[in-house]
Amino acid sequence: MNHTNDPLESQPNNPLHRVKLSDILEYLVEKHGWEKMAYEININCFKSNPTIKSSLTFLRKTPWARDKLERFYLHSISKDN
């Protein structure tokens, strides 16, 4: 049975499909570090005593910041390939 309205089935070409925000953040911190991330995405949670937990809290509440993080992630993984 194929459910075309199933969100897991409807985004086969979305590179962020099934990628957790925490995984994106951890990847970027490991690859670039907090300082580079603060430079690329000018938000305080990356500048002032940054942690994964506090950054996730902010990003989950702030769509424009999450969008910037996701774009930076896509740019970063495209350079890896």
mmCIF file of the N, C-alpha and C atoms, coordinates in Angstrom:
data_MODEL
# 
_entry.id   MODEL 
# 
loop_
_atom_site.group_PDB 
_atom_site.id 
_atom_site.type_symbol 
_atom_site.label_atom_id 
_atom_site.label_alt_id 
_atom_site.label_comp_id 
_atom_site.label_asym_id 
_atom_site.label_entity_id 
_atom_site.label_seq_id 
_atom_site.pdbx_PDB_ins_code 
_atom_site.Cartn_x 
_atom_site.Cartn_y 
_atom_site.Cartn_z 
_atom_site.occupancy 
_atom_site.B_iso_or_equiv 
_atom_site.pdbx_formal_charge 
_atom_site.auth_seq_id 
_atom_site.auth_comp_id 
_atom_site.auth_asym_id 
_atom_site.auth_atom_id 
_atom_site.pdbx_PDB_model_num 
ATOM 1   N N  . MET A 1 1  ? 0.841  -1.173 0.000  1.00 0.00 ? 1  MET A N  1 
ATOM 2   C CA . MET A 1 1  ? 0.000  0.000  0.000  1.00 0.00 ? 1  MET A CA 1 
ATOM 3   C C  . MET A 1 1  ? 0.890  1.241  0.000  1.00 0.00 ? 1  MET A C  1 
ATOM 4   N N  . ASN A 1 2  ? 0.705  2.110  -0.973 1.00 0.00 ? 2  ASN A N  1 
ATOM 5   C CA . ASN A 1 2  ? 1.520  3.315  -1.084 1.00 0.00 ? 2  ASN A CA 1 
ATOM 6   C C  . ASN A 1 2  ? 0.716  4.522  -0.633 1.00 0.00 ? 2  ASN A C  1 
ATOM 7   N N  . HIS A 1 3  ? 1.204  5.205  0.396  1.00 0.00 ? 3  HIS A N  1 
ATOM 8   C CA . HIS A 1 3  ? 0.544  6.399  0.907  1.00 0.00 ? 3  HIS A CA 1 
ATOM 9   C C  . HIS A 1 3  ? 1.289  7.617  0.383  1.00 0.00 ? 3  HIS A C  1 
ATOM 10  N N  . THR A 1 4  ? 0.755  8.271  -0.624 1.00 0.00 ? 4  THR A N  1 
ATOM 11  C CA . THR A 1 4  ? 1.441  9.413  -1.211 1.00 0.00 ? 4  THR A CA 1 
ATOM 12  C C  . THR A 1 4  ? 1.488  10.618 -0.276 1.00 0.00 ? 4  THR A C  1 
ATOM 13  N N  . ASN A 1 5  ? 0.631  10.641 0.734  1.00 0.00 ? 5  ASN A N  1 
ATOM 14  C CA . ASN A 1 5  ? 0.650  11.745 1.691  1.00 0.00 ? 5  ASN A CA 1 
ATOM 15  C C  . ASN A 1 5  ? 1.596  11.493 2.857  1.00 0.00 ? 5  ASN A C  1 
ATOM 16  N N  . ASP A 1 6  ? 2.245  10.358 2.874  1.00 0.00 ? 6  ASP A N  1 
ATOM 17  C CA . ASP A 1 6  ? 3.196  10.034 3.927  1.00 0.00 ? 6  ASP A CA 1 
ATOM 18  C C  . ASP A 1 6  ? 4.427  10.920 3.779  1.00 0.00 ? 6  ASP A C  1 
ATOM 19  N N  . PRO A 1 7  ? 4.727  11.759 4.790  1.00 0.00 ? 7  PRO A N  1 
ATOM 20  C CA . PRO A 1 7  ? 5.860  12.676 4.668  1.00 0.00 ? 7  PRO A CA 1 
ATOM 21  C C  . PRO A 1 7  ? 7.194  11.951 4.499  1.00 0.00 ? 7  PRO A C  1 
ATOM 22  N N  . LEU A 1 8  ? 7.290  10.719 4.964  1.00 0.00 ? 8  LEU A N  1 
ATOM 23  C CA . LEU A 1 8  ? 8.533  9.974  4.794  1.00 0.00 ? 8  LEU A CA 1 
ATOM 24  C C  . LEU A 1 8  ? 8.722  9.529  3.346  1.00 0.00 ? 8  LEU A C  1 
ATOM 25  N N  . GLU A 1 9  ? 7.630  9.420  2.619  1.00 0.00 ? 9  GLU A N  1 
ATOM 26  C CA . GLU A 1 9  ? 7.689  8.984  1.229  1.00 0.00 ? 9  GLU A CA 1 
ATOM 27  C C  . GLU A 1 9  ? 7.725  10.157 0.256  1.00 0.00 ? 9  GLU A C  1 
ATOM 28  N N  . SER A 1 10 ? 7.284  11.331 0.696  1.00 0.00 ? 10 SER A N  1 
ATOM 29  C CA . SER A 1 10 ? 7.059  12.426 -0.232 1.00 0.00 ? 10 SER A CA 1 
ATOM 30  C C  . SER A 1 10 ? 8.258  13.330 -0.470 1.00 0.00 ? 10 SER A C  1 
ATOM 31  N N  . GLN A 1 11 ? 9.402  13.047 0.155  1.00 0.00 ? 11 GLN A N  1 
ATOM 32  C CA . GLN A 1 11 ? 10.552 13.926 0.000  1.00 0.00 ? 11 GLN A CA 1 
ATOM 33  C C  . GLN A 1 11 ? 11.816 13.168 -0.408 1.00 0.00 ? 11 GLN A C  1 
ATOM 34  N N  . PRO A 1 12 ? 11.746 12.331 -1.408 1.00 0.00 ? 12 PRO A N  1 
ATOM 35  C CA . PRO A 1 12 ? 12.930 11.528 -1.738 1.00 0.00 ? 12 PRO A CA 1 
ATOM 36  C C  . PRO A 1 12 ? 14.125 12.349 -2.214 1.00 0.00 ? 12 PRO A C  1 
ATOM 37  N N  . ASN A 1 13 ? 13.894 13.551 -2.726 1.00 0.00 ? 13 ASN A N  1 
ATOM 38  C CA . ASN A 1 13 ? 14.995 14.375 -3.223 1.00 0.00 ? 13 ASN A CA 1 
ATOM 39  C C  . ASN A 1 13 ? 15.437 15.456 -2.245 1.00 0.00 ? 13 ASN A C  1 
ATOM 40  N N  . ASN A 1 14 ? 14.875 15.461 -1.055 1.00 0.00 ? 14 ASN A N  1 
ATOM 41  C CA . ASN A 1 14 ? 15.242 16.449 -0.054 1.00 0.00 ? 14 ASN A CA 1 
ATOM 42  C C  . ASN A 1 14 ? 16.471 15.953 0.698  1.00 0.00 ? 14 ASN A C  1 
ATOM 43  N N  . PRO A 1 15 ? 17.628 16.635 0.561  1.00 0.00 ? 15 PRO A N  1 
ATOM 44  C CA . PRO A 1 15 ? 18.842 16.151 1.228  1.00 0.00 ? 15 PRO A CA 1 
ATOM 45  C C  . PRO A 1 15 ? 18.772 16.244 2.749  1.00 0.00 ? 15 PRO A C  1 
ATOM 46  N N  . LEU A 1 16 ? 17.812 16.993 3.286  1.00 0.00 ? 16 LEU A N  1 
ATOM 47  C CA . LEU A 1 16 ? 17.659 17.090 4.740  1.00 0.00 ? 16 LEU A CA 1 
ATOM 48  C C  . LEU A 1 16 ? 16.658 16.086 5.288  1.00 0.00 ? 16 LEU A C  1 
ATOM 49  N N  . HIS A 1 17 ? 16.036 15.327 4.401  1.00 0.00 ? 17 HIS A N  1 
ATOM 50  C CA . HIS A 1 17 ? 15.047 14.337 4.804  1.00 0.00 ? 17 HIS A CA 1 
ATOM 51  C C  . HIS A 1 17 ? 15.682 13.318 5.743  1.00 0.00 ? 17 HIS A C  1 
ATOM 52  N N  . ARG A 1 18 ? 15.063 13.147 6.912  1.00 0.00 ? 18 ARG A N  1 
ATOM 53  C CA . ARG A 1 18 ? 15.517 12.194 7.936  1.00 0.00 ? 18 ARG A CA 1 
ATOM 54  C C  . ARG A 1 18 ? 16.852 12.569 8.577  1.00 0.00 ? 18 ARG A C  1 
ATOM 55  N N  . VAL A 1 19 ? 17.292 13.807 8.438  1.00 0.00 ? 19 VAL A N  1 
ATOM 56  C CA . VAL A 1 19 ? 18.510 14.268 9.101  1.00 0.00 ? 19 VAL A CA 1 
ATOM 57  C C  . VAL A 1 19 ? 18.073 15.105 10.302 1.00 0.00 ? 19 VAL A C  1 
ATOM 58  N N  . LYS A 1 20 ? 18.503 14.704 11.486 1.00 0.00 ? 20 LYS A N  1 
ATOM 59  C CA . LYS A 1 20 ? 18.116 15.407 12.705 1.00 0.00 ? 20 LYS A CA 1 
ATOM 60  C C  . LYS A 1 20 ? 18.882 16.712 12.833 1.00 0.00 ? 20 LYS A C  1 
ATOM 61  N N  . LEU A 1 21 ? 18.219 17.699 13.410 1.00 0.00 ? 21 LEU A N  1 
ATOM 62  C CA . LEU A 1 21 ? 18.860 18.984 13.666 1.00 0.00 ? 21 LEU A CA 1 
ATOM 63  C C  . LEU A 1 21 ? 20.109 18.794 14.524 1.00 0.00 ? 21 LEU A C  1 
ATOM 64  N N  . SER A 1 22 ? 20.038 17.931 15.508 1.00 0.00 ? 22 SER A N  1 
ATOM 65  C CA . SER A 1 22 ? 21.205 17.696 16.375 1.00 0.00 ? 22 SER A CA 1 
ATOM 66  C C  . SER A 1 22 ? 22.368 17.118 15.582 1.00 0.00 ? 22 SER A C  1 
ATOM 67  N N  . ASP A 1 23 ? 22.092 16.243 14.616 1.00 0.00 ? 23 ASP A N  1 
ATOM 68  C CA . ASP A 1 23 ? 23.158 15.674 13.786 1.00 0.00 ? 23 ASP A CA 1 
ATOM 69  C C  . ASP A 1 23 ? 23.792 16.741 12.900 1.00 0.00 ? 23 ASP A C  1 
ATOM 70  N N  . ILE A 1 24 ? 22.968 17.628 12.370 1.00 0.00 ? 24 ILE A N  1 
ATOM 71  C CA . ILE A 1 24 ? 23.477 18.730 11.544 1.00 0.00 ? 24 ILE A CA 1 
ATOM 72  C C  . ILE A 1 24 ? 24.398 19.609 12.375 1.00 0.00 ? 24 ILE A C  1 
ATOM 73  N N  . LEU A 1 25 ? 23.939 19.988 13.548 1.00 0.00 ? 25 LEU A N  1 
ATOM 74  C CA . LEU A 1 25 ? 24.721 20.869 14.405 1.00 0.00 ? 25 LEU A CA 1 
ATOM 75  C C  . LEU A 1 25 ? 26.036 20.202 14.827 1.00 0.00 ? 25 LEU A C  1 
ATOM 76  N N  . GLU A 1 26 ? 25.973 18.963 15.256 1.00 0.00 ? 26 GLU A N  1 
ATOM 77  C CA . GLU A 1 26 ? 27.185 18.253 15.678 1.00 0.00 ? 26 GLU A CA 1 
ATOM 78  C C  . GLU A 1 26 ? 28.181 18.117 14.530 1.00 0.00 ? 26 GLU A C  1 
ATOM 79  N N  . TYR A 1 27 ? 27.697 17.828 13.343 1.00 0.00 ? 27 TYR A N  1 
ATOM 80  C CA . TYR A 1 27 ? 28.571 17.735 12.166 1.00 0.00 ? 27 TYR A CA 1 
ATOM 81  C C  . TYR A 1 27 ? 29.285 19.064 11.918 1.00 0.00 ? 27 TYR A C  1 
ATOM 82  N N  . LEU A 1 28 ? 28.514 20.148 11.933 1.00 0.00 ? 28 LEU A N  1 
ATOM 83  C CA . LEU A 1 28 ? 29.094 21.463 11.641 1.00 0.00 ? 28 LEU A CA 1 
ATOM 84  C C  . LEU A 1 28 ? 30.082 21.912 12.713 1.00 0.00 ? 28 LEU A C  1 
ATOM 85  N N  . VAL A 1 29 ? 29.777 21.631 13.966 1.00 0.00 ? 29 VAL A N  1 
ATOM 86  C CA . VAL A 1 29 ? 30.703 22.000 15.042 1.00 0.00 ? 29 VAL A CA 1 
ATOM 87  C C  . VAL A 1 29 ? 32.002 21.213 14.891 1.00 0.00 ? 29 VAL A C  1 
ATOM 88  N N  . GLU A 1 30 ? 31.889 19.940 14.590 1.00 0.00 ? 30 GLU A N  1 
ATOM 89  C CA . GLU A 1 30 ? 33.086 19.111 14.422 1.00 0.00 ? 30 GLU A CA 1 
ATOM 90  C C  . GLU A 1 30 ? 33.905 19.554 13.208 1.00 0.00 ? 30 GLU A C  1 
ATOM 91  N N  . LYS A 1 31 ? 33.223 19.865 12.123 1.00 0.00 ? 31 LYS A N  1 
ATOM 92  C CA . LYS A 1 31 ? 33.910 20.225 10.880 1.00 0.00 ? 31 LYS A CA 1 
ATOM 93  C C  . LYS A 1 31 ? 34.480 21.643 10.918 1.00 0.00 ? 31 LYS A C  1 
ATOM 94  N N  . HIS A 1 32 ? 33.720 22.598 11.464 1.00 0.00 ? 32 HIS A N  1 
ATOM 95  C CA . HIS A 1 32 ? 34.104 24.006 11.364 1.00 0.00 ? 32 HIS A CA 1 
ATOM 96  C C  . HIS A 1 32 ? 34.454 24.656 12.694 1.00 0.00 ? 32 HIS A C  1 
ATOM 97  N N  . GLY A 1 33 ? 33.887 24.161 13.788 1.00 0.00 ? 33 GLY A N  1 
ATOM 98  C CA . GLY A 1 33 ? 34.095 24.779 15.090 1.00 0.00 ? 33 GLY A CA 1 
ATOM 99  C C  . GLY A 1 33 ? 33.128 25.931 15.314 1.00 0.00 ? 33 GLY A C  1 
ATOM 100 N N  . TRP A 1 34 ? 32.966 26.299 16.576 1.00 0.00 ? 34 TRP A N  1 
ATOM 101 C CA . TRP A 1 34 ? 32.012 27.337 16.953 1.00 0.00 ? 34 TRP A CA 1 
ATOM 102 C C  . TRP A 1 34 ? 32.372 28.693 16.353 1.00 0.00 ? 34 TRP A C  1 
ATOM 103 N N  . GLU A 1 35 ? 33.663 29.028 16.315 1.00 0.00 ? 35 GLU A N  1 
ATOM 104 C CA . GLU A 1 35 ? 34.066 30.349 15.828 1.00 0.00 ? 35 GLU A CA 1 
ATOM 105 C C  . GLU A 1 35 ? 33.679 30.551 14.359 1.00 0.00 ? 35 GLU A C  1 
ATOM 106 N N  . LYS A 1 36 ? 33.952 29.578 13.540 1.00 0.00 ? 36 LYS A N  1 
ATOM 107 C CA . LYS A 1 36 ? 33.589 29.656 12.115 1.00 0.00 ? 36 LYS A CA 1 
ATOM 108 C C  . LYS A 1 36 ? 32.063 29.685 11.959 1.00 0.00 ? 36 LYS A C  1 
ATOM 109 N N  . MET A 1 37 ? 31.369 28.910 12.771 1.00 0.00 ? 37 MET A N  1 
ATOM 110 C CA . MET A 1 37 ? 29.913 28.899 12.686 1.00 0.00 ? 37 MET A CA 1 
ATOM 111 C C  . MET A 1 37 ? 29.349 30.259 13.076 1.00 0.00 ? 37 MET A C  1 
ATOM 112 N N  . ALA A 1 38 ? 29.911 30.881 14.097 1.00 0.00 ? 38 ALA A N  1 
ATOM 113 C CA . ALA A 1 38 ? 29.460 32.215 14.515 1.00 0.00 ? 38 ALA A CA 1 
ATOM 114 C C  . ALA A 1 38 ? 29.728 33.235 13.423 1.00 0.00 ? 38 ALA A C  1 
ATOM 115 N N  . TYR A 1 39 ? 30.815 33.050 12.688 1.00 0.00 ? 39 TYR A N  1 
ATOM 116 C CA . TYR A 1 39 ? 31.128 33.944 11.574 1.00 0.00 ? 39 TYR A CA 1 
ATOM 117 C C  . TYR A 1 39 ? 30.125 33.758 10.433 1.00 0.00 ? 39 TYR A C  1 
ATOM 118 N N  . GLU A 1 40 ? 29.830 32.514 10.112 1.00 0.00 ? 40 GLU A N  1 
ATOM 119 C CA . GLU A 1 40 ? 28.923 32.197 9.002  1.00 0.00 ? 40 GLU A CA 1 
ATOM 120 C C  . GLU A 1 40 ? 27.464 32.500 9.342  1.00 0.00 ? 40 GLU A C  1 
ATOM 121 N N  . ILE A 1 41 ? 27.077 32.233 10.594 1.00 0.00 ? 41 ILE A N  1 
ATOM 122 C CA . ILE A 1 41 ? 25.699 32.431 11.040 1.00 0.00 ? 41 ILE A CA 1 
ATOM 123 C C  . ILE A 1 41 ? 25.778 33.283 12.300 1.00 0.00 ? 41 ILE A C  1 
ATOM 124 N N  . ASN A 1 42 ? 25.512 34.552 12.152 1.00 0.00 ? 42 ASN A N  1 
ATOM 125 C CA . ASN A 1 42 ? 25.732 35.524 13.219 1.00 0.00 ? 42 ASN A CA 1 
ATOM 126 C C  . ASN A 1 42 ? 24.623 35.463 14.277 1.00 0.00 ? 42 ASN A C  1 
ATOM 127 N N  . ILE A 1 43 ? 24.742 34.464 15.161 1.00 0.00 ? 43 ILE A N  1 
ATOM 128 C CA . ILE A 1 43 ? 23.775 34.342 16.257 1.00 0.00 ? 43 ILE A CA 1 
ATOM 129 C C  . ILE A 1 43 ? 24.537 34.126 17.566 1.00 0.00 ? 43 ILE A C  1 
ATOM 130 N N  . ASN A 1 44 ? 24.010 34.699 18.635 1.00 0.00 ? 44 ASN A N  1 
ATOM 131 C CA . ASN A 1 44 ? 24.692 34.683 19.929 1.00 0.00 ? 44 ASN A CA 1 
ATOM 132 C C  . ASN A 1 44 ? 24.930 33.286 20.479 1.00 0.00 ? 44 ASN A C  1 
ATOM 133 N N  . CYS A 1 45 ? 24.042 32.352 20.198 1.00 0.00 ? 45 CYS A N  1 
ATOM 134 C CA . CYS A 1 45 ? 24.230 31.014 20.766 1.00 0.00 ? 45 CYS A CA 1 
ATOM 135 C C  . CYS A 1 45 ? 25.475 30.325 20.202 1.00 0.00 ? 45 CYS A C  1 
ATOM 136 N N  . PHE A 1 46 ? 26.029 30.841 19.100 1.00 0.00 ? 46 PHE A N  1 
ATOM 137 C CA . PHE A 1 46 ? 27.287 30.321 18.573 1.00 0.00 ? 46 PHE A CA 1 
ATOM 138 C C  . PHE A 1 46 ? 28.481 31.138 19.051 1.00 0.00 ? 46 PHE A C  1 
ATOM 139 N N  . LYS A 1 47 ? 28.228 32.336 19.568 1.00 0.00 ? 47 LYS A N  1 
ATOM 140 C CA . LYS A 1 47 ? 29.301 33.246 19.964 1.00 0.00 ? 47 LYS A CA 1 
ATOM 141 C C  . LYS A 1 47 ? 29.624 33.208 21.445 1.00 0.00 ? 47 LYS A C  1 
ATOM 142 N N  . SER A 1 48 ? 28.597 33.196 22.267 1.00 0.00 ? 48 SER A N  1 
ATOM 143 C CA . SER A 1 48 ? 28.758 33.380 23.703 1.00 0.00 ? 48 SER A CA 1 
ATOM 144 C C  . SER A 1 48 ? 28.534 32.063 24.444 1.00 0.00 ? 48 SER A C  1 
ATOM 145 N N  . ASN A 1 49 ? 29.601 31.436 24.894 1.00 0.00 ? 49 ASN A N  1 
ATOM 146 C CA . ASN A 1 49 ? 29.539 30.180 25.637 1.00 0.00 ? 49 ASN A CA 1 
ATOM 147 C C  . ASN A 1 49 ? 28.681 29.133 24.927 1.00 0.00 ? 49 ASN A C  1 
ATOM 148 N N  . PRO A 1 50 ? 29.023 28.787 23.700 1.00 0.00 ? 50 PRO A N  1 
ATOM 149 C CA . PRO A 1 50 ? 28.166 27.895 22.910 1.00 0.00 ? 50 PRO A CA 1 
ATOM 150 C C  . PRO A 1 50 ? 28.173 26.454 23.413 1.00 0.00 ? 50 PRO A C  1 
ATOM 151 N N  . THR A 1 51 ? 26.995 25.860 23.369 1.00 0.00 ? 51 THR A N  1 
ATOM 152 C CA . THR A 1 51 ? 26.837 24.426 23.631 1.00 0.00 ? 51 THR A CA 1 
ATOM 153 C C  . THR A 1 51 ? 25.842 23.869 22.621 1.00 0.00 ? 51 THR A C  1 
ATOM 154 N N  . ILE A 1 52 ? 25.919 22.581 22.411 1.00 0.00 ? 52 ILE A N  1 
ATOM 155 C CA . ILE A 1 52 ? 24.961 21.927 21.516 1.00 0.00 ? 52 ILE A CA 1 
ATOM 156 C C  . ILE A 1 52 ? 23.546 22.122 22.056 1.00 0.00 ? 52 ILE A C  1 
ATOM 157 N N  . LYS A 1 53 ? 23.365 21.896 23.366 1.00 0.00 ? 53 LYS A N  1 
ATOM 158 C CA . LYS A 1 53 ? 22.032 21.972 23.964 1.00 0.00 ? 53 LYS A CA 1 
ATOM 159 C C  . LYS A 1 53 ? 21.416 23.358 23.814 1.00 0.00 ? 53 LYS A C  1 
ATOM 160 N N  . SER A 1 54 ? 22.165 24.414 24.160 1.00 0.00 ? 54 SER A N  1 
ATOM 161 C CA . SER A 1 54 ? 21.597 25.764 24.074 1.00 0.00 ? 54 SER A CA 1 
ATOM 162 C C  . SER A 1 54 ? 21.346 26.158 22.626 1.00 0.00 ? 54 SER A C  1 
ATOM 163 N N  . SER A 1 55 ? 22.215 25.729 21.741 1.00 0.00 ? 55 SER A N  1 
ATOM 164 C CA . SER A 1 55 ? 22.031 26.042 20.321 1.00 0.00 ? 55 SER A CA 1 
ATOM 165 C C  . SER A 1 55 ? 20.803 25.345 19.761 1.00 0.00 ? 55 SER A C  1 
ATOM 166 N N  . LEU A 1 56 ? 20.592 24.088 20.125 1.00 0.00 ? 56 LEU A N  1 
ATOM 167 C CA . LEU A 1 56 ? 19.407 23.359 19.661 1.00 0.00 ? 56 LEU A CA 1 
ATOM 168 C C  . LEU A 1 56 ? 18.132 24.024 20.157 1.00 0.00 ? 56 LEU A C  1 
ATOM 169 N N  . THR A 1 57 ? 18.136 24.453 21.410 1.00 0.00 ? 57 THR A N  1 
ATOM 170 C CA . THR A 1 57 ? 16.962 25.132 21.966 1.00 0.00 ? 57 THR A CA 1 
ATOM 171 C C  . THR A 1 57 ? 16.636 26.375 21.148 1.00 0.00 ? 57 THR A C  1 
ATOM 172 N N  . PHE A 1 58 ? 17.644 27.181 20.856 1.00 0.00 ? 58 PHE A N  1 
ATOM 173 C CA . PHE A 1 58 ? 17.441 28.400 20.076 1.00 0.00 ? 58 PHE A CA 1 
ATOM 174 C C  . PHE A 1 58 ? 17.000 28.076 18.650 1.00 0.00 ? 58 PHE A C  1 
ATOM 175 N N  . LEU A 1 59 ? 17.677 27.159 18.003 1.00 0.00 ? 59 LEU A N  1 
ATOM 176 C CA . LEU A 1 59 ? 17.377 26.837 16.608 1.00 0.00 ? 59 LEU A CA 1 
ATOM 177 C C  . LEU A 1 59 ? 15.977 26.260 16.431 1.00 0.00 ? 59 LEU A C  1 
ATOM 178 N N  . ARG A 1 60 ? 15.524 25.495 17.390 1.00 0.00 ? 60 ARG A N  1 
ATOM 179 C CA . ARG A 1 60 ? 14.173 24.925 17.296 1.00 0.00 ? 60 ARG A CA 1 
ATOM 180 C C  . ARG A 1 60 ? 13.092 25.983 17.413 1.00 0.00 ? 60 ARG A C  1 
ATOM 181 N N  . LYS A 1 61 ? 13.410 27.096 18.063 1.00 0.00 ? 61 LYS A N  1 
ATOM 182 C CA . LYS A 1 61 ? 12.431 28.179 18.251 1.00 0.00 ? 61 LYS A CA 1 
ATOM 183 C C  . LYS A 1 61 ? 12.563 29.288 17.212 1.00 0.00 ? 61 LYS A C  1 
ATOM 184 N N  . THR A 1 62 ? 13.603 29.229 16.381 1.00 0.00 ? 62 THR A N  1 
ATOM 185 C CA . THR A 1 62 ? 13.919 30.351 15.500 1.00 0.00 ? 62 THR A CA 1 
ATOM 186 C C  . THR A 1 62 ? 14.075 29.855 14.058 1.00 0.00 ? 62 THR A C  1 
ATOM 187 N N  . PRO A 1 63 ? 12.990 29.850 13.296 1.00 0.00 ? 63 PRO A N  1 
ATOM 188 C CA . PRO A 1 63 ? 13.032 29.285 11.940 1.00 0.00 ? 63 PRO A CA 1 
ATOM 189 C C  . PRO A 1 63 ? 14.085 29.908 11.017 1.00 0.00 ? 63 PRO A C  1 
ATOM 190 N N  . TRP A 1 64 ? 14.282 31.224 11.069 1.00 0.00 ? 64 TRP A N  1 
ATOM 191 C CA . TRP A 1 64 ? 15.257 31.846 10.160 1.00 0.00 ? 64 TRP A CA 1 
ATOM 192 C C  . TRP A 1 64 ? 16.676 31.369 10.482 1.00 0.00 ? 64 TRP A C  1 
ATOM 193 N N  . ALA A 1 65 ? 16.982 31.159 11.756 1.00 0.00 ? 65 ALA A N  1 
ATOM 194 C CA . ALA A 1 65 ? 18.315 30.693 12.140 1.00 0.00 ? 65 ALA A CA 1 
ATOM 195 C C  . ALA A 1 65 ? 18.498 29.227 11.731 1.00 0.00 ? 65 ALA A C  1 
ATOM 196 N N  . ARG A 1 66 ? 17.454 28.441 11.918 1.00 0.00 ? 66 ARG A N  1 
ATOM 197 C CA . ARG A 1 66 ? 17.520 27.038 11.507 1.00 0.00 ? 66 ARG A CA 1 
ATOM 198 C C  . ARG A 1 66 ? 17.718 26.939 9.994  1.00 0.00 ? 66 ARG A C  1 
ATOM 199 N N  . ASP A 1 67 ? 17.031 27.780 9.249  1.00 0.00 ? 67 ASP A N  1 
ATOM 200 C CA . ASP A 1 67 ? 17.180 27.795 7.802  1.00 0.00 ? 67 ASP A CA 1 
ATOM 201 C C  . ASP A 1 67 ? 18.620 28.109 7.398  1.00 0.00 ? 67 ASP A C  1 
ATOM 202 N N  . LYS A 1 68 ? 19.222 29.087 8.050  1.00 0.00 ? 68 LYS A N  1 
ATOM 203 C CA . LYS A 1 68 ? 20.624 29.428 7.755  1.00 0.00 ? 68 LYS A CA 1 
ATOM 204 C C  . LYS A 1 68 ? 21.553 28.266 8.086  1.00 0.00 ? 68 LYS A C  1 
ATOM 205 N N  . LEU A 1 69 ? 21.299 27.609 9.215  1.00 0.00 ? 69 LEU A N  1 
ATOM 206 C CA . LEU A 1 69 ? 22.117 26.461 9.603  1.00 0.00 ? 69 LEU A CA 1 
ATOM 207 C C  . LEU A 1 69 ? 21.990 25.342 8.573  1.00 0.00 ? 69 LEU A C  1 
ATOM 208 N N  . GLU A 1 70 ? 20.777 25.066 8.143  1.00 0.00 ? 70 GLU A N  1 
ATOM 209 C CA . GLU A 1 70 ? 20.557 24.007 7.155  1.00 0.00 ? 70 GLU A CA 1 
ATOM 210 C C  . GLU A 1 70 ? 21.232 24.344 5.831  1.00 0.00 ? 70 GLU A C  1 
ATOM 211 N N  . ARG A 1 71 ? 21.191 25.606 5.414  1.00 0.00 ? 71 ARG A N  1 
ATOM 212 C CA . ARG A 1 71 ? 21.867 26.013 4.175  1.00 0.00 ? 71 ARG A CA 1 
ATOM 213 C C  . ARG A 1 71 ? 23.379 25.862 4.300  1.00 0.00 ? 71 ARG A C  1 
ATOM 214 N N  . PHE A 1 72 ? 23.919 26.244 5.450  1.00 0.00 ? 72 PHE A N  1 
ATOM 215 C CA . PHE A 1 72 ? 25.348 26.098 5.697  1.00 0.00 ? 72 PHE A CA 1 
ATOM 216 C C  . PHE A 1 72 ? 25.742 24.620 5.689  1.00 0.00 ? 72 PHE A C  1 
ATOM 217 N N  . TYR A 1 73 ? 24.898 23.783 6.268  1.00 0.00 ? 73 TYR A N  1 
ATOM 218 C CA . TYR A 1 73 ? 25.126 22.335 6.273  1.00 0.00 ? 73 TYR A CA 1 
ATOM 219 C C  . TYR A 1 73 ? 25.143 21.785 4.841  1.00 0.00 ? 73 TYR A C  1 
ATOM 220 N N  . LEU A 1 74 ? 24.148 22.149 4.049  1.00 0.00 ? 74 LEU A N  1 
ATOM 221 C CA . LEU A 1 74 ? 24.096 21.663 2.667  1.00 0.00 ? 74 LEU A CA 1 
ATOM 222 C C  . LEU A 1 74 ? 25.307 22.118 1.875  1.00 0.00 ? 74 LEU A C  1 
ATOM 223 N N  . HIS A 1 75 ? 25.727 23.348 2.092  1.00 0.00 ? 75 HIS A N  1 
ATOM 224 C CA . HIS A 1 75 ? 26.926 23.869 1.430  1.00 0.00 ? 75 HIS A CA 1 
ATOM 225 C C  . HIS A 1 75 ? 28.160 23.056 1.868  1.00 0.00 ? 75 HIS A C  1 
ATOM 226 N N  . SER A 1 76 ? 28.238 22.757 3.154  1.00 0.00 ? 76 SER A N  1 
ATOM 227 C CA . SER A 1 76 ? 29.385 22.010 3.688  1.00 0.00 ? 76 SER A CA 1 
ATOM 228 C C  . SER A 1 76 ? 29.441 20.586 3.154  1.00 0.00 ? 76 SER A C  1 
ATOM 229 N N  . ILE A 1 77 ? 28.308 19.907 3.123  1.00 0.00 ? 77 ILE A N  1 
ATOM 230 C CA . ILE A 1 77 ? 28.340 18.521 2.646  1.00 0.00 ? 77 ILE A CA 1 
ATOM 231 C C  . ILE A 1 77 ? 28.560 18.462 1.139  1.00 0.00 ? 77 ILE A C  1 
ATOM 232 N N  . SER A 1 78 ? 28.137 19.495 0.403  1.00 0.00 ? 78 SER A N  1 
ATOM 233 C CA . SER A 1 78 ? 28.369 19.494 -1.043 1.00 0.00 ? 78 SER A CA 1 
ATOM 234 C C  . SER A 1 78 ? 29.856 19.627 -1.346 1.00 0.00 ? 78 SER A C  1 
ATOM 235 N N  . LYS A 1 79 ? 30.593 20.310 -0.490 1.00 0.00 ? 79 LYS A N  1 
ATOM 236 C CA . LYS A 1 79 ? 32.048 20.444 -0.675 1.00 0.00 ? 79 LYS A CA 1 
ATOM 237 C C  . LYS A 1 79 ? 32.778 19.162 -0.316 1.00 0.00 ? 79 LYS A C  1 
ATOM 238 N N  . ASP A 1 80 ? 32.152 18.319 0.527  1.00 0.00 ? 80 ASP A N  1 
ATOM 239 C CA . ASP A 1 80 ? 32.760 17.046 0.911  1.00 0.00 ? 80 ASP A CA 1 
ATOM 240 C C  . ASP A 1 80 ? 32.680 16.017 -0.213 1.00 0.00 ? 80 ASP A C  1 
ATOM 241 N N  . ASN A 1 81 ? 31.728 16.208 -1.108 1.00 0.00 ? 81 ASN A N  1 
ATOM 242 C CA . ASN A 1 81 ? 31.511 15.208 -2.180 1.00 0.00 ? 81 ASN A CA 1 
ATOM 243 C C  . ASN A 1 81 ? 32.233 15.542 -3.446 1.00 0.00 ? 81 ASN A C  1 
# 
